[in-house]
Amino acid sequence: MRGTGGRLLRGAAASSALVLVALGAPAATTAGHTATIRTDAGGTAAAVPTRVHDPWLWQATVAQRPAGPAALVFFTDRTRYSESTGVLVGRDGGYRLIPLHIGEGHGLLSPDGRHYLRPGSGELLDLSTGRQRRTMSLGVDPLAWSADGRRVVGTRDNDDAVITYGPENQQLNNPEKPDDLLVVDPYRGTEQVVAAGAFAAHDAAAWSPEGDMLAVAGPPDEAASVTARQRLVVVDPAGGAPRWQVDLGDRRMLAGPAAWHPDGRRIALFAFDGCAGPTCTAEQAAARGMRIEFLDAATGHAVGRPLPVDASTSEIVGWRGDDPVVQQVSRPGKGTDRQAVLAALSTGGGREVLVTAPIGSTGLAAPGDLLIRAAFGGPERRPSPFAAPLWLYLTLAVPPLLAAALLHRRRRRRAAAATTAPPG
């Protein structure tokens, strides 16, 4: 009996030790073994993984266990939070969660993958340290980072929160006001209003490759908001009147934060045929014939030949030479959930899937520095079950420690009883 108690005691201690040792276990595993990750001269991972997976329910957050700069970020509700949650895949292969505030949309990943900028709250999350601080004023929604990572173009909603009425029930205010277009330093919080003309809302914006011009699109007034009509304006963020503007109608839109072609001479639009406006059903939207069109960045005139794309294409996130790299969010089959991929579209009509996110994912993004280097084709990454928060390890360690304490107490009582018992 004494031998059994000793074995149980040693087993409990060993289990606790293993739990604590697991804190330092590798966070990157692939197909059951530790991943070997190629690195460049700067020590960062050289490639974006070809496929990523859902995190474990107990996966640590960035604040709990930082994983360093991002190779990818995607969003899914298949986490312990049961709502849209950001998932960081680090360049070392580690998975971490980015919990979102209630009602918070998807934020922006900095070009170097080191920071995540939250919309609305003005908070900047350092992915290398896990520290978060408010650097911008409240209510600013970021639209796009500049290529050098020093500036962000964003929009601020100026609408009144409520409509007020007088004693005769007459409306006293007009809550619908034009939004501000801002250029913000996300590290110091300084902001500058850009004179791009009146917009009811700014739906998308893109920086020129040199960072000296901005393209911004959105409905110019409330009537246009109702009918989903948009205007595109190109403006110098440093000041001065817009260089040119084009009415896009209700079937064309700016093609996302990387819509400005890297040659600096063209701006990409998404254009489609079929149902337009907010009354379209999901089936009608999926049946649209969609294409990428180009405007001359100097004049706003149409240039080049359109490039057909799938209706699931949501934005251009980068370029691989002349080929746009796009995010596509599709439904793999009837009754199944949506799924995000990054794909390169060739001018000849080809499509190459570069990254596949899990079923239920949206908002798949890679940092600009990896997109510029076309750093795709990395090994498939799976989340490590050991990359958990400290509280989980402590929870697992408590039962064996309590068992060890009870066994020790029981042995001491038996020893004391044997010592005080009268001789037979």
Order of alpha helices (4+ residues) and beta strands (2+ residues): alpha-beta-beta-beta-beta-beta-beta-beta-beta-beta-beta-beta-beta-beta-beta-beta-beta-alpha-beta-beta-beta-beta-alpha-beta-beta-beta-beta-beta-beta-beta-alpha-beta-beta-alpha
